[in-house]
Amino acid sequence: MSALIARGLIVGIVAGLLAFAFAKTFGEPAVAVAINFESAQDEAERAAAIAAHEHVQPEEPEMFSRTIQTGIGLFTGIVGIGLGIGGLFAILFAFANGRIARLGPGATATLVAALCLITFYIIPALKYPANPPSVGHPDTIRLRTGLYFLMMALSVASTIGAVLYREKLQPRLGTWGSSVVVFLLYVIVIAVIYTALPSINEVPATFPAVTLWNFRIASLGIQIVLWGATGLMFGYLAQREARSLTNGAANRTATRSE
């Protein structure tokens, strides 16, 4: 198990490096536009306050410059997330390998990566989509963060419940029948959760729609790169190891028969 986790951590670091390159290329332009929009809004508000002879609070100095944020800050954050994803993926793969139909290690890793992408990101993001750093009120950041992680926890719990219930139904309904029933129940459960949790929309009406769209697509792309690269690389290594073990066992059997 320790060797499996070590492999996952290495794969996760590589996936994090790929995701960092993707974020720098496709994510940062949208973030820069969003920050410029926020700065322009702040300047307009300050100018209006000065014109009305109102008291204006002095600007707080930035703790980290944009250079640090888009460089070492972004690098550390994404690679750190990749490292965590790699370790988690190794554990999930160890649980799933050999238990999903007759899939080999490579196909199992790919399927696990797809399910993780849907569970950990897509389902929560459909309810609470990613917003640029300039969108949202500082007073509601705790509420928004708490609701997002609650949605993620409920998504994970729903997926685990669906997998376990499918195994329970499979002897009676078969692979296809149990999968269809569980999928429909899963959709109903997620729809109920979506309806029960409050919606949050703090995007200003004047915020550029194209920038918001590009940012959310870039956020999705980063997650696809992280989980996709992790699943594909981990699956390739697991498949190669399984093939090596099979060939080794065949060679030993042939040697004994001689």
Secondary structure, DSSP 4 states (H G I P E B T S, - for coil): -HHHHHHHHHHHHHHHHHHHHHIIIIIHHHHHHHHHHHHHHHHHHHHHHHHTT---PPPPPPSS-HHHIIIIIHHHHHHHHHHHHHHHHHHHHHHHTTTSTT--HHHHHHHHHHHHHIIIIIHHHHHS----TTSS-GGGHHHHHHHHHHHHHHHHHHHHHHHHHHHHHHHHHHHHHHHHHHHHHHHHHHHHHHHHSPP-----TTS-HHHHHHHHHHHHHHHHHHHHHHHHHHHHHHHHHHHHHHHHHHHHHHHHH-
